[in-house]
Amino acid sequence: MQYIPDEPLTKAQKYARTATIYAEIAAMEQRKTQARELGLPALVRLVKVAQGNTGQSAHIGRFLLSLYNGRAYPLDPSSLRCIDYDLHQYCLCVLAMDYAPEQEVHELVVGGHQIWEQFKARWGKRS
């Protein structure tokens, strides 16, 4: 429900509210830019890990699949306790970037469609 004031707003109040909204939009855009700057390199690193054969590859692969389609590939967040701290931080960067995505996560990686198909085949099965 939208708040409707008892008294009409003055021009100064309208201007102040408009300025506040624009400032909030600018701050949101700045956070979004920062999240993308941190998230893209983190995503590339996570893709490489998921394509590997380490004990952490499955956890990272499932994390990436959950961002791709959380209903089809749900993730138990406690599984992220099994990965190294640096990889955990990369996951958080990618998750922050994916908060308000302009593109789907797989579209941010060169060859992403094929890579995610490989992830589905390899890590998409439920155990």
Summary of the structure (lengths in Angstrom):
residues: 127
radius of gyration: 19.9
end to end distance: 44.1
largest distance: 65.4
contacts: 305
relative contact order: 0.13
helix: 69%
strand: 0%
